[in-house]
Amino acid sequence: MLSGSITGVWKGFNSTKTEAADNDTITLRICNWEEYIDEGGWNADETIDLESTDIRGDNSMVDDFVQWYYKTYGKKVNVEYSCLGTNEELYNMLTLGDEYDLICPSEYMFMKLMTEGWLEPFSDEFYDTGIKENYYAKGVSPFIKQTFDNNTINGEPWSKYAAGYMWGVTGIIYNPEYVTKEEASTWKIINNDKFRRKITVKDNVRDTMFAAIGAIKSDKLRSQDFTKQADYTDKLAEVMNDTSKDTVDEVLEYLQQVKDNVYSFETDSGKIDAITGKISAGYQWSGDAVYIMQQAEANDVELNFAIPEECTNMYFDGWAMLKSGINGNSEKKKAAEAFVNFVSMPENAVRNMYYIGYTSVISGGQSPVIYDYLKWNYGLESLMEEDDTISEADAIDYSLGYFFSGVSNDSRYILRTSKAQTEGMLSAQYPTEEVMHRSAIMQYFDNDETARINQMWINVRCFNIHNVPVWVWIAVAAAIVAVIVLRIADVIRHRKYKGIGYSYREYYYKKQRIESCILEEKLRLYFLFSVLILLLRNILKDIAWCDRVVIILRKMHYIPVIPIHYLTVFLYRL
C-alpha cells in the first residue's frame, strides 16, 4: 500500500520503450507507486527455486509485459510508466489534466474516483475464467474476490471498476526485549507513557485516526457484548468510520496527547529507527513490517509484529482504468486489462512480492506457485535449513485456507511453520482468519467529512493559535517588553557616555568590563530564546526541539552555565 509512505516522485520508467512506434502500436500510460513493481536486474544467486518452478527477474516486469503482449496478441504496445507519491498527488495530477490509462490507487482513492465517475468499468471478458490469459479472474484469492464483490459504492461493487494488486493490515512492530506481546497488541500503546519517545505513529491522517479510534474505543471493541453481535462486522466498520464532530474532537484531544508521547510522526523513517533501536515499537503497514523484520534479522535484531486486539485496518492497492485515458478505445482497454492479467500471473505475483515485500491478492487458483512460495519462505523445512536452532519442537500449524481456497481449515493449506513466524513475518504477510474477522476497511469520506478530518489533522500536526495557553502569551509579551526596556536603557547609556567623550563600548573597555558586557548580552539573548523554546514546546509538543536548540546555542557559546539555563529546561520538561 504505502499510502502516504513514499516521497512523491513523478518519473518515466527508463526501459519501457519498445521498437519504433508505428500506426499499429498501442500506447499504454500506467501510473503506479514508486518501486512497487519488479524492476528486474536480480543477482545471479537470487533465483527462487520452488517445488513447482524456478523464478527469476532478469528484466523489468514492464519490459516482460511488452514482449508477452506481442507474443500473445500480435500487437506492439509502448508503455509510458510513471510513479505516484501519494493518493492525493495522483488525484491532483488528474484534476490538472494529466492523462493515464491505468492507475494503482489505494482503496479509498478508487472509491473516491468511482463516486466521481472517473473510472472505466472492466469488461465482462476480463472476469471470464474460461479464457486462458485471464490470470486475475482465475487466480485472485476467494477472500479478496468476496471483499471486492461485497464492498460497494453507489450500489456498484468495487470489482466492477477495480482489480486488486497488493493488500495487507496495520499493526505494531516491536522489540520483544523491551515490549511484551500483550503491550503491543493494543492501539493504546501509542499513548503508553512507558514507551515515551520510544514509539512512532504514521504521518498520515487516515491511518493514525484509525489507531486513535481503536485506542479510544478499546474497551467497547474488546467487550463480548460487542464482538458477539450477529452483525459484528458491520458494527465494527461503523465504529471505525465514525466521522461525527464529537468523535473527531475526541480524536483531536487524544492525538494531542499522543504527539507528546511518541518519538515522531513518520512516513518512512520508522523502518531504520526500529532496526537501529531508536524506538521500541512503531505503527506499521504489514508490508513494511515484513521488510523491517527482514533487515533487522540480517543485523541480529529480533523484531515481532502484533495486530491489536481491538481491530486492524485492512487496506488494498488496486488497478483501475480511467475513462479519460481509455476514451472508448477498445484496443487500449484490452491492453490495460492484459497488463493486470500479466502481473497477476502466479510467477509474476511472486516476483513482485519478492521485490517489494507486500502481499499479492493472487492465491494462484489451480496453480501451486503462490503456496509453494509461502512454504519456501516460512515452511518449517525451509526454516530448519536456514537456522539450525529451529527444530520439530518449534513446529506449529498455521491455517490459511480462507485465503487460498475460501475454505477454513482446508487441509491443503495448513502450513507447518515455527511459532516465532506466527508472531513475525508470516503473521504480517498472511494474517490468520481470526485476525481478518476483526478487520475493518476505512471508507471514502465525503467533502464535509474530509474537511473536518483534515482540520483536525492540521490542529494536531501544525500550529493552532487557539490552543496556545494564556500564560505563554503573557510570557511572550513580557519578553518583548523586557527587550524594549533593555534597548531603551542601552540608548540612554550610549548617549550619556558619548557626551563625556567616548562611546558606551569604549567605556567598558576602559573599565576592564568586557566579560561583563558579553555576559549581559548573552543573558538577554538567552532570556528571549528561552521564552521562544517554551512557546515551541506548546506549539509542537516535541521535546526534541528543546534539546536541538540548546545544543545549537551551546555550540555558539550563547548559553552560560548558570542557574537560569537549568530553570528553563526544568520548566520546559514540565
N, C-alpha and C positions, 0 to 999 in steps of 0.2 A: 504494500500500500504506500507507505512512505508519505502519507498525506501530511503535507507541511514539513516533511523530514528532509528534503533535498533543496539545496540552494538553486533558485530558478536560473536556468540557462536555456536559451533557445539556440540550437545549432543544427547544422546538417550532419548527416551520417556520411562520413568520408568515402566509404567504399560501396555505395549503393548504386552508382551509375552503371547502367548496362551499356551494351553496344550502342552505336549511334542510333538515335531515335529515328523512326520513320512513321509514316501515317498509320501503321498497324500497331504501334507501341502505345500501351496504356500507361498513363502517368498516375501513380497512386501516392497520395500525400498522407503520411502517417505521423501522428504526434503521440509520443509515449513518454513516460518518466525517464529521466536520465539514468543510465546504467541499469535498465530494467528489462533487458533482453540480452541473450548471449551474443557477445561481440567477437567470439572466436579467438583464435590465437592461443589455444591451450598448449601447455608444455607437453613434451613427449611422454612424460610419465603420468599424465592426467587422464588416462583412459579409464572410464567407468566400466569395469568388467562384471556385468551382471550374469545371472544364470541363463537368462534368455537371449542376451545380446551384449555387444560391446558398444559403448557410446563415446564419441569424441566431438569436440567443437573446433575444428580446424579453421573454418570460415565463419564469418558473421552469420547470424540467423537470417538477416535481411538478404544477404548475398545468396544464401542457400535457397531462400524462397524464390528469388528471381529465376534461378536455374530450374527449380522444381516446377514453377508455374509454366515455363516454356516447354518443359518436357511433358507435363501433364496435359496442358490445354493448347499447346502450339502457338501461344501468343507471347510476345515480348512485353514485359512490364518494367517500367522505370520507377523505382521507389524514391521519393523525396522524404527523408526521415528527419523529423525534428524532435526536440526534447522539451518537455514542460517542467517547471519548477514547483508549482503549486496548482491546485484545482482552480483557485481564484485567478491565478495568472492565465490559465487556459481560457477561462470564461472571458476575462478582459480582452485577450487577444482575439477571441471570436467576435466579440461585440465591436471591436475596432476594425473588423473586416478581414482578418487572416483566414485563409481558406484551407481546410483539411478534409479529407475523405473519411479517414478512420482515426479515432482518438481513444485514449485509455484513461478516462477519469475514474475517480473513486465513486462509491455507491451514491453518496448524497449529491454529487455533481451530476451523475447521469440521471438521477431523479429530478433534479432541477431542470436539466435540459429536456427531459421528457415532458415536464409540466409546461415549459415554454415553447414546445413544438419544434425544437431544433433537430430532432433525430429522425433518421430514415429507418423504417422497420426492416428487420431481417426477413428474407424471403421464406416461403414455405419450404422450398427445396433445401434450404440451409439445415432444417431440422429433420430431413428425410434420412433415417438411419439405413435405408436401403442403398444409398449412394456411397460408394467405396471411399471417396475423398472427404466425406463429412466426419472428420475425426472428432470435432467438438460434440456433435449430437450423439455419436456412438461412445464417446469416452468420458463425458462430463460426469462427475460424481452424482449419484442419485440424490444425495443430501443437498448438494449445490443446486441441482436442477429443480428440486422441490422448493428451495428458497427463492430462486428466481421466478418460478411459476406462481408462488403464493403471495409474494410481495407485489403490490400494485400501486400505480399512480393514475388517478382519474379513471379507475376501473380497468386499466390495462396492465398486464403483468410486465415485470422487468424484462422477461425473456423475449418479449416482442421487439425490444429496442436495444438490448444489451446482452452480451455473452461474457461470462466470467473469464478472468485471466489468473489472478492470484487472490488469495484470501487469508484471513487469519483472525486472531483475537488479541486483546490487550491484557497486560498483566504486569507483574512486578518481578524484575530481575534482581537477585540479591546474593550477597556473600554469606553463606551459612556459618562462617566463622563469627560473624557479628550479628546476624539476623536469623531468627528461627523461622521455620516454615509457617508457623501459626501467625507470627507477626507480619509476615509478608503476604498472607492470604486474606487480607482485608484492605479496602481502599483507605481505611483510617490511618494506614501507615504514613500517608503523605503529610499528615499533621501530627505525627507522633514525635513529641519533643525528645524522646530517647535517641532519635536519629537526626537531631537538629544539625543542619548544614551538612548532612551526610546522605541526602536523598534528592533525586531530581524528579521533576514532572515535565510534561510536554509544553512547549511554547506554541500551543495550538488550542484554540478556544473550544472546539468540539470535544476533543479527547480529554482535556483537563476538566471541562464542565461535567463530562460523563463520570469521571473519577470522583469529583466533588459531590455529585448527587448520590453516587454509591456510598460515599462516606457519611453524608448527612442522613440518608435513609437506611443506614446499615441495619439497625435493629429491626425495622419493618421488613426489609428484604430477606433477612435471615430467619424470620419467625415462621413457625409451622403454619400459623393461620394464613400467612401469605403464600408460602410455597406449595401448600396442599390444595390450593384452589383449582377447580376444574379448568378455569381459563387463566392459569398462572402465566403462560407465555404472553398473552395479550396484556395482562395487568402489569407484568414486568416492563414490557415495551412502553406502556402508558406512563409509568413512573419515570423511566429513564429518558423519556422525551418530553417531560413536563417543562414548558417554557413560560408558565404563568409568571406574572410580576413578582408574586410572593416567593416563588421558588428561585427565580433569577436573583432576587435581592438576597436570599439566603445563601445562594452560591457565592455571590459577591463577598458577603461577610466572611464566609468560610475560606475563600481563596485569599483574602487579605491575611488571614492567619497563616495559611499555607505558605504564602510568599515570604513571611518572616521566618519560616521553619526550614524551607528547602535550601539546598546548595545553589540551585539555579533552575530556571525555566529553560529547557534546551530543545534543540531540534535534532542535532546530530552529535554534539559533543559528549552526550551521556555515554556513548559507546566507549570511548577511550577513558572517560572518568571512572567507569565501572571496572575496566581492565586494570588500570593503574592504582586503584584503591582510593581515589579521591572521594568516592561515595561508597556507601554500603548497600544501597538499594536504589532502584530507579524505575519509573514508569516507562514501559516499552511496548512497541508493537512486536508481535511474536516473531515476525521475520527478522527484525533487527536483533531480537533476543538470541536467536539461533546464531547469528553472526558473532555477537558479543561473546557467547559461551564458547564458540569455536576458537576465537582469538585468545580468550582467557586460558583455555585449556592448553594452547600452544605455549603460553607463558607460565604454566604451572600454577594457575589461579583457578580455584573452584568457584563457579557461579551457578545458581539454580534459577528456575523460573516458577513463579507461583501465580495462579489465576484466582483472584479474590472470590471469596465465598458468596459475596453479595450478588455479583453478576460480572459479566465481561462484555465488552463491545466487540461484536462480530463485524468485520469490515471486508470489503471487496474492492478490487480494481477490475474494470471490465471494458471490453471493446464495444464501441458504438460508432455508427456511421452518421455523418452529418448530411442533412438534406441539401444544404447549400453547396457541399462538395460533390456529392453523387449527382445531384441535379438531373435526375431522370436517366442517367447514362447506365444502361444495363451491364455493359462490359466492365465499367469501373466498379459497380456494385458487386459483380461476380468476383473481381479481383480482390476487393476488400474482404468479402466473405471467405475467399480462398486463403487469404493471409491468416484469418482467425483459425481456420481449419489446420493450416500448416503448423502454427505454433502450438496447436492442441494435439498434434501427433504425439503419442506417448514418448517416443525417443526425444522429441524436441522439448516437450514439457520437462523431461528430466534435465536436459541441457540448461534450460532456463532456471530451474530450481537450483541446480548445482552452481550456476554462475551468480545468481542474485540472492539466494538464501531464503526466499519466500516459498510458500506452498502453492502449487498449481491447483486449480479447481478440477483438473483432469485426474480421474482414478484409473482410466485405461480401458474400461469396458471389458471386452474379451481378451485384451492384451495383458500379459502379466508384468510388463515392463515397470510400471509405476510401483507396484508392490515389491517387485524384485529390488528396485532402488531403495525402497524403505528398509528392506532386510539388509541390503548392502551397507546402509548407514547405521542401523540400530538393532539388527538381529543379534542374538546372543553369540552365535558362532563368530560373526564378524568382530564383535566387541572383544571376545576372548583372544582372537588372533592379534589384535592390536594392543591389548593390555593383559599381561599375564597375571594381574592381581584379580581379574574377574573370573569367576568360576560358576559352575552349575548351582552352587549355593545361593548365588545372587539372582537366579532366574525368577522372572515374574511374567505372567500372561497379560497382554495389553490388547484389548479388543477394539478393532476399528471397522467392524462390519458395516456400521451405519454409514461410513463414508464410501467404502469400496463397492458394496453391493446393495446397500439400503436395508440390510437385514441385521438387526442387533445380534451380537454373539455368533455371527457366521463363522463356523469353524475354519473356513479357508482364510480368514483374515484376523486370526488371533495371533498376534506377534509375540514370540518368546524373546524377551529382552531382559536387561538388568534393571533393578529397582532404581538405580541412580538416573537412568534415562527417563523414567516416568516422572522425575522431578527436574529434568534438564531439557536437552534439545528436543527429544521426542515429544514431550508434553507441549512444547511450544509449537512445533511444526504440525503435529497431528493431535489436537486435544481430544479427550475422550467424549463419548456421547453424553455423559453426565455433565461435563463442562458446557457442552453446546446447549443442553437443556436450560441452563441458566444464562444464556447469552441473549443479548438484545441488539438490534440494529438502530443506530441513530438515524432518524428520518431527515428528509429535507425540510427545512423551516421556511415559512413564507417571509415576505419582506418585513412585516411588522415584528415577527419573532426574531428574525435575523438582526434587525436594528437594535432590539432590546438586548440581545445576547452580545452583540458587538460593543455596545456601550458599556455593558458590564465588564467585558474584557479590557477595554480601554482604561476603565477605572482601576482594574487590577494591575495591569502592566505598565500603565503610564501615570502621569501626574493628574490628580483630581483635586483641584483647588479647594473644593468644599470639604474635603477630608482632612485638611491641614488643621491641627489643633490651634485654639486661640493663643495659647502660650507661645507657640512658635512664632506667630505674627508679632506678638509683643517682644519676643527676643530679637527678631529681625529689626523691628522699629528701634529698639534700644541700641542695637549695634550701629544702625545708621546715624542716630543722634550722637552716639559716642564718637564716631568717626568725624562728624561735622564739628563737634566741640573741640576735639583734639586738633583738627585742621585750623580752626579759628585761633586756637592758642598758639600754634606754630607761626601763623601770620603775625600775630601781635608781638611775639618774642623776636621774630625776624626784624620787624620794624624798629623795635626797641634797641637792639644791638647794632643795627645798621646806623642808627643815629649817633652812636658813640665811636664810630669809625671802623667798625669791622662787622662782618656778617655773623649771622647766627652760628653757622658751622665753624667759622674761624674762631668764634668764642670758645666753642667746645674743644677745638684743637688746642687752643692756648691754655685751657684749664685742665688738659690731660684727661678729658672725659669721653674719649672716642668710644670705648666699650659700653659706657652707659647710654650713649646716644643710639648705638646699634641695637642694644638690648631693648630700648624703648620702642624703636621701630619694629623689632621682631614681635614684641608683645602686642602692639597694635594690630599687626598683620595676623598674628595667631588668634587674637580675640575674634576678629572678623571671620577667619577661616573656621574656627570652632563653631560659631553660630551657623555658618553655611553647612558644615558637616551634619550638625543636628537637624537642620532642615532637610537635607538629603536623606537622612535616616528615616524621617517620617514620610517622605515622598516615595522613596524607592524601596523601603523595607528591606534593605540589603546591607548588612553589617560589613560586608566586604569593601564597600565604599569607604568606610572609615579607615580601615586598615590601609587601603591603597593611598588615600590622601595623606595619612600620617607618614607612610614610608616616603612618599614623594617630598613632603616638606622636610623630613629629616635629611634626605639627600641634598636638599637645597640649603640646609643649615638654617631653616626658619623656625625650628622648634627647639627652644632651650629646654633642658631638663629641669623643669620647675613644677611645682605643685599644680599649676593651672592645667598643664598637659594631662596629668593623671585624673584630675577632676573632670575634664571634658570627656575623656574616654569613658570614665565611670558613668557619667550622665548619659552618654551615647548608648552604652550597653544596657542601660535600664529600659 
